[in-house]
Amino acid sequence: MIEPYNQSELMRSFDRAFEQFRRNFEDMLWPSQGISHRMTSLLPGLAENMPLADLEDRGDDYCLTVEVPGFKKEDIEIEVEENAVEVRGSRMAKESEKSEGYVHKERASQSFHRRIELPEDIVTNKVEANMNDGVLELVMPKKNPKPRTRINIK
């Protein structure tokens, strides 16, 4: 007996095949990044829960940039300590459609959590946060900035 085709299972199979194709293609273009792709394939959901972040030492302060596309500033929570910062986000999307003899409802949620240890202590009450086009930026002044010396090459 032939099983009736299940549209949602067919779509999941297609998504898995496309994701595998994308990973293989990226491994071919950027071999050094292949390790992270293989790790996320071993731990499903890891990539979605770990937004990309850059920490820049600008001398007197640190600038942390976190990519959070699709999140609004109301969806994000930030906690700072003298030597670390935690960024969390959570959002939910709902879709509903009704027509004669047909009801369609879907819900999806997405969340992330990222804790970043800082090399030096910061002044927690002077941290500033801004968000623009899905990019969160935190400016964190250092408590005791270490002086830098420029060395000339002879």
MODELLER restraints for C-alpha pairs under 7 A, 6 or more apart:
rsr = mdl.restraints
at = mdl.atoms
rsr.add(forms.Gaussian(group=physical.xy_distance, feature=features.Distance(at['CA:23:A'], at['CA:37:A']), mean=6.55, stdev=0.5))
rsr.add(forms.Gaussian(group=physical.xy_distance, feature=features.Distance(at['CA:27:A'], at['CA:33:A']), mean=6.72, stdev=0.5))
rsr.add(forms.Gaussian(group=physical.xy_distance, feature=features.Distance(at['CA:27:A'], at['CA:34:A']), mean=4.84, stdev=0.5))
rsr.add(forms.Gaussian(group=physical.xy_distance, feature=features.Distance(at['CA:40:A'], at['CA:46:A']), mean=5.56, stdev=0.5))
rsr.add(forms.Gaussian(group=physical.xy_distance, feature=features.Distance(at['CA:40:A'], at['CA:47:A']), mean=5.89, stdev=0.5))
rsr.add(forms.Gaussian(group=physical.xy_distance, feature=features.Distance(at['CA:49:A'], at['CA:111:A']), mean=6.30, stdev=0.5))
rsr.add(forms.Gaussian(group=physical.xy_distance, feature=features.Distance(at['CA:49:A'], at['CA:112:A']), mean=4.34, stdev=0.5))
rsr.add(forms.Gaussian(group=physical.xy_distance, feature=features.Distance(at['CA:49:A'], at['CA:113:A']), mean=6.62, stdev=0.5))
rsr.add(forms.Gaussian(group=physical.xy_distance, feature=features.Distance(at['CA:50:A'], at['CA:112:A']), mean=6.12, stdev=0.5))
rsr.add(forms.Gaussian(group=physical.xy_distance, feature=features.Distance(at['CA:50:A'], at['CA:113:A']), mean=6.81, stdev=0.5))
rsr.add(forms.Gaussian(group=physical.xy_distance, feature=features.Distance(at['CA:50:A'], at['CA:114:A']), mean=6.53, stdev=0.5))
rsr.add(forms.Gaussian(group=physical.xy_distance, feature=features.Distance(at['CA:51:A'], at['CA:66:A']), mean=6.54, stdev=0.5))
rsr.add(forms.Gaussian(group=physical.xy_distance, feature=features.Distance(at['CA:51:A'], at['CA:67:A']), mean=5.77, stdev=0.5))
rsr.add(forms.Gaussian(group=physical.xy_distance, feature=features.Distance(at['CA:51:A'], at['CA:68:A']), mean=6.30, stdev=0.5))
rsr.add(forms.Gaussian(group=physical.xy_distance, feature=features.Distance(at['CA:52:A'], at['CA:66:A']), mean=5.79, stdev=0.5))
rsr.add(forms.Gaussian(group=physical.xy_distance, feature=features.Distance(at['CA:52:A'], at['CA:67:A']), mean=5.49, stdev=0.5))
rsr.add(forms.Gaussian(group=physical.xy_distance, feature=features.Distance(at['CA:53:A'], at['CA:64:A']), mean=6.91, stdev=0.5))
rsr.add(forms.Gaussian(group=physical.xy_distance, feature=features.Distance(at['CA:53:A'], at['CA:65:A']), mean=5.47, stdev=0.5))
rsr.add(forms.Gaussian(group=physical.xy_distance, feature=features.Distance(at['CA:53:A'], at['CA:66:A']), mean=4.32, stdev=0.5))
rsr.add(forms.Gaussian(group=physical.xy_distance, feature=features.Distance(at['CA:53:A'], at['CA:67:A']), mean=6.42, stdev=0.5))
rsr.add(forms.Gaussian(group=physical.xy_distance, feature=features.Distance(at['CA:54:A'], at['CA:64:A']), mean=5.68, stdev=0.5))
rsr.add(forms.Gaussian(group=physical.xy_distance, feature=features.Distance(at['CA:54:A'], at['CA:65:A']), mean=5.17, stdev=0.5))
rsr.add(forms.Gaussian(group=physical.xy_distance, feature=features.Distance(at['CA:54:A'], at['CA:66:A']), mean=6.60, stdev=0.5))
rsr.add(forms.Gaussian(group=physical.xy_distance, feature=features.Distance(at['CA:55:A'], at['CA:62:A']), mean=6.72, stdev=0.5))
rsr.add(forms.Gaussian(group=physical.xy_distance, feature=features.Distance(at['CA:55:A'], at['CA:63:A']), mean=5.78, stdev=0.5))
rsr.add(forms.Gaussian(group=physical.xy_distance, feature=features.Distance(at['CA:55:A'], at['CA:64:A']), mean=4.51, stdev=0.5))
rsr.add(forms.Gaussian(group=physical.xy_distance, feature=features.Distance(at['CA:55:A'], at['CA:65:A']), mean=6.53, stdev=0.5))
rsr.add(forms.Gaussian(group=physical.xy_distance, feature=features.Distance(at['CA:56:A'], at['CA:62:A']), mean=5.54, stdev=0.5))
rsr.add(forms.Gaussian(group=physical.xy_distance, feature=features.Distance(at['CA:56:A'], at['CA:63:A']), mean=5.07, stdev=0.5))
rsr.add(forms.Gaussian(group=physical.xy_distance, feature=features.Distance(at['CA:56:A'], at['CA:64:A']), mean=6.36, stdev=0.5))
rsr.add(forms.Gaussian(group=physical.xy_distance, feature=features.Distance(at['CA:57:A'], at['CA:63:A']), mean=6.63, stdev=0.5))
rsr.add(forms.Gaussian(group=physical.xy_distance, feature=features.Distance(at['CA:59:A'], at['CA:145:A']), mean=6.67, stdev=0.5))
rsr.add(forms.Gaussian(group=physical.xy_distance, feature=features.Distance(at['CA:60:A'], at['CA:141:A']), mean=6.09, stdev=0.5))
rsr.add(forms.Gaussian(group=physical.xy_distance, feature=features.Distance(at['CA:60:A'], at['CA:142:A']), mean=5.75, stdev=0.5))
rsr.add(forms.Gaussian(group=physical.xy_distance, feature=features.Distance(at['CA:60:A'], at['CA:145:A']), mean=5.43, stdev=0.5))
rsr.add(forms.Gaussian(group=physical.xy_distance, feature=features.Distance(at['CA:61:A'], at['CA:139:A']), mean=6.74, stdev=0.5))
rsr.add(forms.Gaussian(group=physical.xy_distance, feature=features.Distance(at['CA:61:A'], at['CA:140:A']), mean=5.37, stdev=0.5))
rsr.add(forms.Gaussian(group=physical.xy_distance, feature=features.Distance(at['CA:61:A'], at['CA:141:A']), mean=4.03, stdev=0.5))
rsr.add(forms.Gaussian(group=physical.xy_distance, feature=features.Distance(at['CA:61:A'], at['CA:142:A']), mean=4.96, stdev=0.5))
rsr.add(forms.Gaussian(group=physical.xy_distance, feature=features.Distance(at['CA:62:A'], at['CA:139:A']), mean=5.88, stdev=0.5))
rsr.add(forms.Gaussian(group=physical.xy_distance, feature=features.Distance(at['CA:62:A'], at['CA:140:A']), mean=5.09, stdev=0.5))
rsr.add(forms.Gaussian(group=physical.xy_distance, feature=features.Distance(at['CA:62:A'], at['CA:141:A']), mean=6.33, stdev=0.5))
rsr.add(forms.Gaussian(group=physical.xy_distance, feature=features.Distance(at['CA:63:A'], at['CA:137:A']), mean=6.87, stdev=0.5))
rsr.add(forms.Gaussian(group=physical.xy_distance, feature=features.Distance(at['CA:63:A'], at['CA:138:A']), mean=5.63, stdev=0.5))
rsr.add(forms.Gaussian(group=physical.xy_distance, feature=features.Distance(at['CA:63:A'], at['CA:139:A']), mean=4.65, stdev=0.5))
rsr.add(forms.Gaussian(group=physical.xy_distance, feature=features.Distance(at['CA:63:A'], at['CA:140:A']), mean=6.30, stdev=0.5))
rsr.add(forms.Gaussian(group=physical.xy_distance, feature=features.Distance(at['CA:64:A'], at['CA:137:A']), mean=5.65, stdev=0.5))
rsr.add(forms.Gaussian(group=physical.xy_distance, feature=features.Distance(at['CA:64:A'], at['CA:138:A']), mean=5.01, stdev=0.5))
rsr.add(forms.Gaussian(group=physical.xy_distance, feature=features.Distance(at['CA:64:A'], at['CA:139:A']), mean=6.54, stdev=0.5))
rsr.add(forms.Gaussian(group=physical.xy_distance, feature=features.Distance(at['CA:65:A'], at['CA:135:A']), mean=6.75, stdev=0.5))
rsr.add(forms.Gaussian(group=physical.xy_distance, feature=features.Distance(at['CA:65:A'], at['CA:136:A']), mean=5.65, stdev=0.5))
rsr.add(forms.Gaussian(group=physical.xy_distance, feature=features.Distance(at['CA:65:A'], at['CA:137:A']), mean=4.53, stdev=0.5))
rsr.add(forms.Gaussian(group=physical.xy_distance, feature=features.Distance(at['CA:65:A'], at['CA:138:A']), mean=6.47, stdev=0.5))
rsr.add(forms.Gaussian(group=physical.xy_distance, feature=features.Distance(at['CA:66:A'], at['CA:135:A']), mean=5.79, stdev=0.5))
rsr.add(forms.Gaussian(group=physical.xy_distance, feature=features.Distance(at['CA:66:A'], at['CA:136:A']), mean=5.07, stdev=0.5))
rsr.add(forms.Gaussian(group=physical.xy_distance, feature=features.Distance(at['CA:66:A'], at['CA:137:A']), mean=6.46, stdev=0.5))
rsr.add(forms.Gaussian(group=physical.xy_distance, feature=features.Distance(at['CA:67:A'], at['CA:134:A']), mean=6.09, stdev=0.5))
rsr.add(forms.Gaussian(group=physical.xy_distance, feature=features.Distance(at['CA:67:A'], at['CA:135:A']), mean=4.68, stdev=0.5))
rsr.add(forms.Gaussian(group=physical.xy_distance, feature=features.Distance(at['CA:67:A'], at['CA:136:A']), mean=6.31, stdev=0.5))
rsr.add(forms.Gaussian(group=physical.xy_distance, feature=features.Distance(at['CA:68:A'], at['CA:134:A']), mean=4.96, stdev=0.5))
rsr.add(forms.Gaussian(group=physical.xy_distance, feature=features.Distance(at['CA:68:A'], at['CA:135:A']), mean=5.72, stdev=0.5))
rsr.add(forms.Gaussian(group=physical.xy_distance, feature=features.Distance(at['CA:68:A'], at['CA:136:A']), mean=6.84, stdev=0.5))
rsr.add(forms.Gaussian(group=physical.xy_distance, feature=features.Distance(at['CA:69:A'], at['CA:134:A']), mean=4.17, stdev=0.5))
rsr.add(forms.Gaussian(group=physical.xy_distance, feature=features.Distance(at['CA:69:A'], at['CA:135:A']), mean=6.94, stdev=0.5))
rsr.add(forms.Gaussian(group=physical.xy_distance, feature=features.Distance(at['CA:70:A'], at['CA:134:A']), mean=6.27, stdev=0.5))
rsr.add(forms.Gaussian(group=physical.xy_distance, feature=features.Distance(at['CA:71:A'], at['CA:91:A']), mean=6.94, stdev=0.5))
rsr.add(forms.Gaussian(group=physical.xy_distance, feature=features.Distance(at['CA:71:A'], at['CA:134:A']), mean=6.50, stdev=0.5))
rsr.add(forms.Gaussian(group=physical.xy_distance, feature=features.Distance(at['CA:73:A'], at['CA:131:A']), mean=6.73, stdev=0.5))
rsr.add(forms.Gaussian(group=physical.xy_distance, feature=features.Distance(at['CA:75:A'], at['CA:89:A']), mean=5.43, stdev=0.5))
rsr.add(forms.Gaussian(group=physical.xy_distance, feature=features.Distance(at['CA:75:A'], at['CA:90:A']), mean=5.48, stdev=0.5))
rsr.add(forms.Gaussian(group=physical.xy_distance, feature=features.Distance(at['CA:75:A'], at['CA:91:A']), mean=5.96, stdev=0.5))
rsr.add(forms.Gaussian(group=physical.xy_distance, feature=features.Distance(at['CA:76:A'], at['CA:88:A']), mean=5.65, stdev=0.5))
rsr.add(forms.Gaussian(group=physical.xy_distance, feature=features.Distance(at['CA:76:A'], at['CA:89:A']), mean=4.30, stdev=0.5))
rsr.add(forms.Gaussian(group=physical.xy_distance, feature=features.Distance(at['CA:76:A'], at['CA:90:A']), mean=6.73, stdev=0.5))
rsr.add(forms.Gaussian(group=physical.xy_distance, feature=features.Distance(at['CA:77:A'], at['CA:87:A']), mean=5.87, stdev=0.5))
rsr.add(forms.Gaussian(group=physical.xy_distance, feature=features.Distance(at['CA:77:A'], at['CA:88:A']), mean=5.13, stdev=0.5))
rsr.add(forms.Gaussian(group=physical.xy_distance, feature=features.Distance(at['CA:77:A'], at['CA:89:A']), mean=6.17, stdev=0.5))
rsr.add(forms.Gaussian(group=physical.xy_distance, feature=features.Distance(at['CA:78:A'], at['CA:86:A']), mean=5.74, stdev=0.5))
rsr.add(forms.Gaussian(group=physical.xy_distance, feature=features.Distance(at['CA:78:A'], at['CA:87:A']), mean=4.69, stdev=0.5))
rsr.add(forms.Gaussian(group=physical.xy_distance, feature=features.Distance(at['CA:78:A'], at['CA:88:A']), mean=6.45, stdev=0.5))
rsr.add(forms.Gaussian(group=physical.xy_distance, feature=features.Distance(at['CA:79:A'], at['CA:85:A']), mean=5.83, stdev=0.5))
rsr.add(forms.Gaussian(group=physical.xy_distance, feature=features.Distance(at['CA:79:A'], at['CA:86:A']), mean=5.15, stdev=0.5))
rsr.add(forms.Gaussian(group=physical.xy_distance, feature=features.Distance(at['CA:79:A'], at['CA:87:A']), mean=6.62, stdev=0.5))
rsr.add(forms.Gaussian(group=physical.xy_distance, feature=features.Distance(at['CA:80:A'], at['CA:86:A']), mean=6.30, stdev=0.5))
rsr.add(forms.Gaussian(group=physical.xy_distance, feature=features.Distance(at['CA:80:A'], at['CA:124:A']), mean=6.16, stdev=0.5))
rsr.add(forms.Gaussian(group=physical.xy_distance, feature=features.Distance(at['CA:81:A'], at['CA:124:A']), mean=6.33, stdev=0.5))
rsr.add(forms.Gaussian(group=physical.xy_distance, feature=features.Distance(at['CA:82:A'], at['CA:121:A']), mean=4.77, stdev=0.5))
rsr.add(forms.Gaussian(group=physical.xy_distance, feature=features.Distance(at['CA:82:A'], at['CA:122:A']), mean=5.01, stdev=0.5))
rsr.add(forms.Gaussian(group=physical.xy_distance, feature=features.Distance(at['CA:82:A'], at['CA:123:A']), mean=6.60, stdev=0.5))
rsr.add(forms.Gaussian(group=physical.xy_distance, feature=features.Distance(at['CA:82:A'], at['CA:124:A']), mean=6.12, stdev=0.5))
rsr.add(forms.Gaussian(group=physical.xy_distance, feature=features.Distance(at['CA:83:A'], at['CA:117:A']), mean=6.00, stdev=0.5))
rsr.add(forms.Gaussian(group=physical.xy_distance, feature=features.Distance(at['CA:83:A'], at['CA:118:A']), mean=4.99, stdev=0.5))
rsr.add(forms.Gaussian(group=physical.xy_distance, feature=features.Distance(at['CA:83:A'], at['CA:120:A']), mean=6.22, stdev=0.5))
rsr.add(forms.Gaussian(group=physical.xy_distance, feature=features.Distance(at['CA:83:A'], at['CA:121:A']), mean=4.78, stdev=0.5))
rsr.add(forms.Gaussian(group=physical.xy_distance, feature=features.Distance(at['CA:83:A'], at['CA:122:A']), mean=6.50, stdev=0.5))
rsr.add(forms.Gaussian(group=physical.xy_distance, feature=features.Distance(at['CA:84:A'], at['CA:115:A']), mean=6.99, stdev=0.5))
rsr.add(forms.Gaussian(group=physical.xy_distance, feature=features.Distance(at['CA:84:A'], at['CA:116:A']), mean=5.56, stdev=0.5))
rsr.add(forms.Gaussian(group=physical.xy_distance, feature=features.Distance(at['CA:84:A'], at['CA:117:A']), mean=4.31, stdev=0.5))
rsr.add(forms.Gaussian(group=physical.xy_distance, feature=features.Distance(at['CA:84:A'], at['CA:118:A']), mean=5.16, stdev=0.5))
rsr.add(forms.Gaussian(group=physical.xy_distance, feature=features.Distance(at['CA:85:A'], at['CA:115:A']), mean=5.75, stdev=0.5))
rsr.add(forms.Gaussian(group=physical.xy_distance, feature=features.Distance(at['CA:85:A'], at['CA:116:A']), mean=5.41, stdev=0.5))
rsr.add(forms.Gaussian(group=physical.xy_distance, feature=features.Distance(at['CA:85:A'], at['CA:117:A']), mean=6.63, stdev=0.5))
rsr.add(forms.Gaussian(group=physical.xy_distance, feature=features.Distance(at['CA:86:A'], at['CA:114:A']), mean=5.61, stdev=0.5))
rsr.add(forms.Gaussian(group=physical.xy_distance, feature=features.Distance(at['CA:86:A'], at['CA:115:A']), mean=4.31, stdev=0.5))
rsr.add(forms.Gaussian(group=physical.xy_distance, feature=features.Distance(at['CA:86:A'], at['CA:116:A']), mean=6.41, stdev=0.5))
rsr.add(forms.Gaussian(group=physical.xy_distance, feature=features.Distance(at['CA:87:A'], at['CA:113:A']), mean=5.83, stdev=0.5))
rsr.add(forms.Gaussian(group=physical.xy_distance, feature=features.Distance(at['CA:87:A'], at['CA:114:A']), mean=5.25, stdev=0.5))
rsr.add(forms.Gaussian(group=physical.xy_distance, feature=features.Distance(at['CA:87:A'], at['CA:115:A']), mean=6.48, stdev=0.5))
rsr.add(forms.Gaussian(group=physical.xy_distance, feature=features.Distance(at['CA:88:A'], at['CA:112:A']), mean=5.57, stdev=0.5))
rsr.add(forms.Gaussian(group=physical.xy_distance, feature=features.Distance(at['CA:88:A'], at['CA:113:A']), mean=4.42, stdev=0.5))
rsr.add(forms.Gaussian(group=physical.xy_distance, feature=features.Distance(at['CA:88:A'], at['CA:114:A']), mean=6.40, stdev=0.5))
rsr.add(forms.Gaussian(group=physical.xy_distance, feature=features.Distance(at['CA:89:A'], at['CA:111:A']), mean=5.28, stdev=0.5))
rsr.add(forms.Gaussian(group=physical.xy_distance, feature=features.Distance(at['CA:89:A'], at['CA:112:A']), mean=5.30, stdev=0.5))
rsr.add(forms.Gaussian(group=physical.xy_distance, feature=features.Distance(at['CA:89:A'], at['CA:113:A']), mean=6.64, stdev=0.5))
rsr.add(forms.Gaussian(group=physical.xy_distance, feature=features.Distance(at['CA:90:A'], at['CA:110:A']), mean=5.76, stdev=0.5))
rsr.add(forms.Gaussian(group=physical.xy_distance, feature=features.Distance(at['CA:90:A'], at['CA:111:A']), mean=4.17, stdev=0.5))
rsr.add(forms.Gaussian(group=physical.xy_distance, feature=features.Distance(at['CA:90:A'], at['CA:112:A']), mean=6.66, stdev=0.5))
rsr.add(forms.Gaussian(group=physical.xy_distance, feature=features.Distance(at['CA:91:A'], at['CA:109:A']), mean=5.70, stdev=0.5))
rsr.add(forms.Gaussian(group=physical.xy_distance, feature=features.Distance(at['CA:91:A'], at['CA:110:A']), mean=5.52, stdev=0.5))
rsr.add(forms.Gaussian(group=physical.xy_distance, feature=features.Distance(at['CA:91:A'], at['CA:111:A']), mean=6.42, stdev=0.5))
rsr.add(forms.Gaussian(group=physical.xy_distance, feature=features.Distance(at['CA:92:A'], at['CA:108:A']), mean=5.72, stdev=0.5))
rsr.add(forms.Gaussian(group=physical.xy_distance, feature=features.Distance(at['CA:92:A'], at['CA:109:A']), mean=4.24, stdev=0.5))
rsr.add(forms.Gaussian(group=physical.xy_distance, feature=features.Distance(at['CA:92:A'], at['CA:110:A']), mean=6.46, stdev=0.5))
rsr.add(forms.Gaussian(group=physical.xy_distance, feature=features.Distance(at['CA:93:A'], at['CA:107:A']), mean=5.72, stdev=0.5))
rsr.add(forms.Gaussian(group=physical.xy_distance, feature=features.Distance(at['CA:93:A'], at['CA:108:A']), mean=5.26, stdev=0.5))
rsr.add(forms.Gaussian(group=physical.xy_distance, feature=features.Distance(at['CA:93:A'], at['CA:109:A']), mean=6.22, stdev=0.5))
rsr.add(forms.Gaussian(group=physical.xy_distance, feature=features.Distance(at['CA:94:A'], at['CA:106:A']), mean=5.84, stdev=0.5))
rsr.add(forms.Gaussian(group=physical.xy_distance, feature=features.Distance(at['CA:94:A'], at['CA:107:A']), mean=4.52, stdev=0.5))
rsr.add(forms.Gaussian(group=physical.xy_distance, feature=features.Distance(at['CA:94:A'], at['CA:108:A']), mean=6.56, stdev=0.5))
rsr.add(forms.Gaussian(group=physical.xy_distance, feature=features.Distance(at['CA:95:A'], at['CA:105:A']), mean=5.62, stdev=0.5))
rsr.add(forms.Gaussian(group=physical.xy_distance, feature=features.Distance(at['CA:95:A'], at['CA:106:A']), mean=5.15, stdev=0.5))
rsr.add(forms.Gaussian(group=physical.xy_distance, feature=features.Distance(at['CA:95:A'], at['CA:107:A']), mean=6.37, stdev=0.5))
rsr.add(forms.Gaussian(group=physical.xy_distance, feature=features.Distance(at['CA:96:A'], at['CA:104:A']), mean=5.63, stdev=0.5))
rsr.add(forms.Gaussian(group=physical.xy_distance, feature=features.Distance(at['CA:96:A'], at['CA:105:A']), mean=4.39, stdev=0.5))
rsr.add(forms.Gaussian(group=physical.xy_distance, feature=features.Distance(at['CA:96:A'], at['CA:106:A']), mean=6.49, stdev=0.5))
rsr.add(forms.Gaussian(group=physical.xy_distance, feature=features.Distance(at['CA:97:A'], at['CA:103:A']), mean=5.97, stdev=0.5))
rsr.add(forms.Gaussian(group=physical.xy_distance, feature=features.Distance(at['CA:97:A'], at['CA:104:A']), mean=5.04, stdev=0.5))
rsr.add(forms.Gaussian(group=physical.xy_distance, feature=features.Distance(at['CA:97:A'], at['CA:105:A']), mean=6.43, stdev=0.5))
rsr.add(forms.Gaussian(group=physical.xy_distance, feature=features.Distance(at['CA:98:A'], at['CA:104:A']), mean=6.32, stdev=0.5))
rsr.add(forms.Gaussian(group=physical.xy_distance, feature=features.Distance(at['CA:120:A'], at['CA:142:A']), mean=6.87, stdev=0.5))
rsr.add(forms.Gaussian(group=physical.xy_distance, feature=features.Distance(at['CA:121:A'], at['CA:142:A']), mean=5.97, stdev=0.5))
rsr.add(forms.Gaussian(group=physical.xy_distance, feature=features.Distance(at['CA:121:A'], at['CA:143:A']), mean=5.56, stdev=0.5))
rsr.add(forms.Gaussian(group=physical.xy_distance, feature=features.Distance(at['CA:122:A'], at['CA:140:A']), mean=6.20, stdev=0.5))
rsr.add(forms.Gaussian(group=physical.xy_distance, feature=features.Distance(at['CA:122:A'], at['CA:141:A']), mean=5.57, stdev=0.5))
rsr.add(forms.Gaussian(group=physical.xy_distance, feature=features.Distance(at['CA:122:A'], at['CA:142:A']), mean=4.16, stdev=0.5))
rsr.add(forms.Gaussian(group=physical.xy_distance, feature=features.Distance(at['CA:122:A'], at['CA:143:A']), mean=4.66, stdev=0.5))
rsr.add(forms.Gaussian(group=physical.xy_distance, feature=features.Distance(at['CA:123:A'], at['CA:140:A']), mean=6.97, stdev=0.5))
rsr.add(forms.Gaussian(group=physical.xy_distance, feature=features.Distance(at['CA:123:A'], at['CA:141:A']), mean=5.73, stdev=0.5))
rsr.add(forms.Gaussian(group=physical.xy_distance, feature=features.Distance(at['CA:123:A'], at['CA:142:A']), mean=5.93, stdev=0.5))
rsr.add(forms.Gaussian(group=physical.xy_distance, feature=features.Distance(at['CA:123:A'], at['CA:143:A']), mean=5.18, stdev=0.5))
rsr.add(forms.Gaussian(group=physical.xy_distance, feature=features.Distance(at['CA:126:A'], at['CA:140:A']), mean=6.93, stdev=0.5))
rsr.add(forms.Gaussian(group=physical.xy_distance, feature=features.Distance(at['CA:126:A'], at['CA:141:A']), mean=6.72, stdev=0.5))
rsr.add(forms.Gaussian(group=physical.xy_distance, feature=features.Distance(at['CA:127:A'], at['CA:138:A']), mean=6.83, stdev=0.5))
rsr.add(forms.Gaussian(group=physical.xy_distance, feature=features.Distance(at['CA:127:A'], at['CA:139:A']), mean=5.72, stdev=0.5))
rsr.add(forms.Gaussian(group=physical.xy_distance, feature=features.Distance(at['CA:127:A'], at['CA:140:A']), mean=4.66, stdev=0.5))
rsr.add(forms.Gaussian(group=physical.xy_distance, feature=features.Distance(at['CA:127:A'], at['CA:141:A']), mean=6.60, stdev=0.5))
rsr.add(forms.Gaussian(group=physical.xy_distance, feature=features.Distance(at['CA:128:A'], at['CA:138:A']), mean=5.61, stdev=0.5))
rsr.add(forms.Gaussian(group=physical.xy_distance, feature=features.Distance(at['CA:128:A'], at['CA:139:A']), mean=5.22, stdev=0.5))
rsr.add(forms.Gaussian(group=physical.xy_distance, feature=features.Distance(at['CA:128:A'], at['CA:140:A']), mean=6.71, stdev=0.5))
rsr.add(forms.Gaussian(group=physical.xy_distance, feature=features.Distance(at['CA:129:A'], at['CA:137:A']), mean=5.67, stdev=0.5))
rsr.add(forms.Gaussian(group=physical.xy_distance, feature=features.Distance(at['CA:129:A'], at['CA:138:A']), mean=4.50, stdev=0.5))
rsr.add(forms.Gaussian(group=physical.xy_distance, feature=features.Distance(at['CA:129:A'], at['CA:139:A']), mean=6.53, stdev=0.5))
rsr.add(forms.Gaussian(group=physical.xy_distance, feature=features.Distance(at['CA:130:A'], at['CA:136:A']), mean=5.88, stdev=0.5))
rsr.add(forms.Gaussian(group=physical.xy_distance, feature=features.Distance(at['CA:130:A'], at['CA:137:A']), mean=5.26, stdev=0.5))
rsr.add(forms.Gaussian(group=physical.xy_distance, feature=features.Distance(at['CA:130:A'], at['CA:138:A']), mean=6.57, stdev=0.5))
rsr.add(forms.Gaussian(group=physical.xy_distance, feature=features.Distance(at['CA:131:A'], at['CA:137:A']), mean=6.11, stdev=0.5))
